[in-house]
Amino acid sequence: MKNYKTIAQADSYLKEIKKSKFIVHLAQTNSEKEANAFIEKIRQQEASATHNCFAFIVSENVLIERMSDDGEPSGTAGSPILNVLQQQELQNVTAVVTRYFGGIKLGAGGLIRAYSSTTAEGIKEIGLVENRLQQGYTLNIPYHLYDKFENYAKNENLALENKQFSTDVSVEIFFDLTSETEEKQKIIDNFQNQIHFEKTEQEFKQVPISAH
């Protein structure tokens, strides 16, 4: 699987348009089963709503895309929601847009704008992450260098995981595959080759990014 963008966390966003309330519920979903479970959860949660329209994009060997207008005029809800997810180039994400009808009809064009803008604004509000395939390393750091290394990692935006304190300090660290060699060499140079590297597994890690 390649690197991909998705929603930062499960959350919701409310927008009122001509007395109708539109609420987009967004979540990371890694399979069609997870997407359907999230949709059903929102349907139950918002059971009194006029409509619960949805779209999702998940990757299970192939890209799976589904959508539903849930009673809105054909093409005015599910398709606009899906178009936003596609334009943002998101994967493994589900968006359910709940509508509570406020008594004023919006027309086909108004509905398309309402569903697409609610989804887009919700994504911007909640934020995105990129799932990047990164190379893991276990680093053994002498105690007298650890404070300096912690400061270095903070300045370089490197996350330190699974810290263990014994004879030396052991931490796990991950590098983007595109910058792995360079990042490793910078640490070697900055700490005079006193930090020992042990290569571990490649893993997908979520890195915050800005929404378009």
C-alpha positions as CSV (number, residue, x, y, z in Angstrom):
1,M,0.0,0.0,0.0
2,K,1.2,3.5,-0.8
3,N,1.2,6.5,1.4
4,Y,-2.3,8.0,1.7
5,K,-4.2,10.8,3.4
6,T,-7.1,10.4,5.7
7,I,-9.1,12.2,8.4
8,A,-7.1,12.9,11.6
9,Q,-9.7,11.5,14.0
10,A,-13.4,10.6,14.3
11,D,-15.3,13.8,14.8
12,S,-18.3,15.8,13.6
13,Y,-19.0,19.3,12.2
14,L,-22.4,21.2,12.2
15,K,-23.5,23.7,9.6
16,E,-26.9,25.4,9.4
17,I,-28.3,26.3,6.0
18,K,-31.8,27.9,5.6
19,K,-32.9,26.4,9.0
20,S,-31.8,22.9,8.0
21,K,-29.0,21.4,10.1
22,F,-26.3,19.5,8.3
23,I,-23.9,17.5,10.5
24,V,-21.0,15.7,8.9
25,H,-19.6,12.7,10.9
26,L,-16.1,11.6,9.7
27,A,-14.0,8.6,10.7
28,Q,-11.1,6.6,9.7
29,T,-12.3,3.2,8.3
30,N,-9.9,0.6,7.1
31,S,-12.4,-1.7,5.4
32,E,-15.9,-1.8,3.9
33,K,-17.0,-3.6,7.0
34,E,-15.7,-0.8,9.3
35,A,-17.3,1.8,7.0
36,N,-20.7,0.1,7.1
37,A,-20.4,-0.3,10.9
38,F,-19.7,3.4,11.3
39,I,-22.6,4.3,9.0
40,E,-25.0,2.1,11.1
41,K,-23.7,3.7,14.3
42,I,-24.5,7.2,13.0
43,R,-27.9,6.1,11.7
44,Q,-28.8,4.8,15.2
45,Q,-27.3,7.9,16.8
46,E,-29.2,10.2,14.5
47,A,-32.3,8.1,14.1
48,S,-34.7,11.1,14.2
49,A,-32.9,12.9,11.3
50,T,-34.6,13.4,8.0
51,H,-31.6,11.9,6.1
52,N,-28.3,10.2,6.8
53,C,-26.4,10.3,3.5
54,F,-23.0,8.9,3.2
55,A,-19.9,8.2,1.1
56,F,-16.8,6.2,1.8
57,I,-13.5,5.3,0.2
58,V,-11.5,2.3,1.5
59,S,-8.7,0.2,0.2
60,E,-8.9,-3.5,0.3
61,N,-6.5,-4.7,-2.4
62,V,-8.6,-2.5,-4.7
63,L,-10.2,0.9,-4.0
64,I,-13.8,0.6,-2.9
65,E,-16.1,3.6,-3.2
66,R,-19.8,3.7,-2.1
67,M,-22.4,6.4,-1.6
68,S,-26.0,6.9,-0.7
69,D,-28.5,9.8,-1.1
70,D,-30.7,8.2,1.6
71,G,-33.9,9.6,0.2
72,E,-32.6,13.0,-1.1
73,P,-33.1,13.6,-4.9
74,S,-30.7,11.4,-6.9
75,G,-27.2,12.8,-7.2
76,T,-27.7,15.7,-4.7
77,A,-26.1,14.1,-1.5
78,G,-24.0,11.0,-1.8
79,S,-22.2,12.0,-5.0
80,P,-21.2,15.5,-3.7
81,I,-19.9,14.0,-0.5
82,L,-17.9,11.4,-2.4
83,N,-16.6,14.1,-4.8
84,V,-15.1,16.0,-1.8
85,L,-13.4,12.9,-0.5
86,Q,-12.0,12.3,-4.0
87,Q,-10.9,15.9,-4.6
88,Q,-9.0,15.8,-1.2
89,E,-7.5,12.5,-2.4
90,L,-8.5,10.7,0.9
91,Q,-8.6,7.0,1.5
92,N,-9.9,4.8,4.4
93,V,-12.4,7.4,5.3
94,T,-16.2,7.5,5.8
95,A,-18.4,10.6,5.8
96,V,-22.0,10.5,7.0
97,V,-23.9,13.8,6.5
98,T,-27.0,14.0,8.7
99,R,-29.7,16.4,7.7
100,Y,-32.5,17.8,10.0
101,F,-35.0,19.5,7.6
102,G,-35.8,23.0,8.6
103,G,-38.9,23.6,6.5
104,I,-37.3,25.4,3.6
105,K,-36.5,23.5,0.4
106,L,-33.1,24.1,-1.0
107,G,-33.5,22.7,-4.6
108,A,-31.1,20.3,-6.3
109,G,-28.3,22.9,-6.6
110,G,-28.7,24.0,-3.0
111,L,-28.6,20.5,-1.8
112,I,-25.4,19.7,-3.7
113,R,-23.7,22.8,-2.3
114,A,-25.0,22.0,1.2
115,Y,-23.7,18.5,1.3
116,S,-20.4,19.3,-0.4
117,S,-19.6,22.4,1.7
118,T,-20.5,20.7,5.0
119,T,-18.2,17.8,4.1
120,A,-15.3,20.0,3.0
121,E,-15.6,22.4,6.0
122,G,-15.7,19.4,8.4
123,I,-12.6,18.0,6.9
124,K,-10.8,21.3,7.2
125,E,-12.0,21.8,10.8
126,I,-11.0,18.3,11.9
127,G,-7.8,18.1,9.9
128,L,-5.9,15.4,8.0
129,V,-3.1,13.0,8.5
130,E,-0.9,11.2,6.0
131,N,-0.3,7.5,6.6
132,R,3.4,7.2,5.6
133,L,5.4,4.0,5.3
134,Q,8.4,4.6,7.6
135,Q,11.5,2.6,8.6
136,G,11.8,1.8,12.3
137,Y,15.0,1.8,14.3
138,T,15.8,1.1,17.9
139,L,18.4,3.6,19.2
140,N,20.6,3.0,22.2
141,I,21.7,6.3,23.7
142,P,24.2,6.8,26.5
143,Y,22.6,8.5,29.5
144,H,24.8,11.6,29.3
145,L,23.6,12.3,25.8
146,Y,19.9,11.6,26.3
147,D,18.7,15.1,27.3
148,K,20.5,16.6,24.3
149,F,19.0,13.9,22.1
150,E,15.5,14.6,23.4
151,N,15.9,18.3,22.5
152,Y,17.3,17.3,19.1
153,A,14.4,15.0,18.4
154,K,11.9,17.7,19.4
155,N,13.5,20.3,17.1
156,E,13.5,17.8,14.2
157,N,9.9,16.7,14.8
158,L,11.0,13.1,15.5
159,A,8.7,11.1,17.7
160,L,10.4,8.9,20.3
161,E,8.5,5.7,21.2
162,N,8.9,2.9,23.7
163,K,11.5,4.6,25.9
164,Q,13.3,2.1,28.2
165,F,16.0,3.0,30.8
166,S,18.6,0.4,31.7
167,T,22.3,0.5,31.0
168,D,21.6,3.0,28.2
169,V,18.4,4.6,27.1
170,S,16.6,2.7,24.4
171,V,14.0,4.4,22.1
172,E,12.2,3.6,18.9
173,I,12.2,6.1,16.1
174,F,10.8,6.1,12.6
175,F,12.0,7.8,9.4
176,D,10.3,8.5,6.1
177,L,11.8,6.2,3.5
178,T,12.7,9.2,1.3
179,S,14.8,10.8,4.1
180,E,15.9,7.8,6.1
181,T,19.6,7.9,5.1
182,E,19.9,11.6,5.6
183,E,18.1,11.7,9.0
184,K,20.3,8.8,10.2
185,Q,23.5,10.5,9.1
186,K,22.5,13.8,10.8
187,I,22.1,11.9,14.1
188,I,25.5,10.2,13.6
189,D,27.2,13.5,12.9
190,N,25.5,15.5,15.7
191,F,26.3,12.8,18.3
192,Q,29.8,11.8,17.1
193,N,28.7,8.3,16.3
194,Q,27.9,7.5,20.0
195,I,24.4,6.4,19.3
196,H,23.8,2.8,18.2
197,F,21.2,2.1,15.5
198,E,19.4,-1.3,15.1
199,K,17.0,-1.5,12.1
200,T,13.6,-2.9,12.9
201,E,10.3,-3.1,11.0
202,Q,8.6,-0.8,8.4
203,E,5.3,0.6,9.7
204,F,2.6,3.0,8.5
205,K,2.7,6.1,10.8
206,Q,0.2,9.0,10.8
207,V,1.8,12.4,10.2
208,P,-0.4,15.5,10.6
209,I,-0.8,17.6,7.4
210,S,-2.9,20.6,6.5
211,A,-6.2,20.2,4.7
212,H,-6.6,21.9,1.3
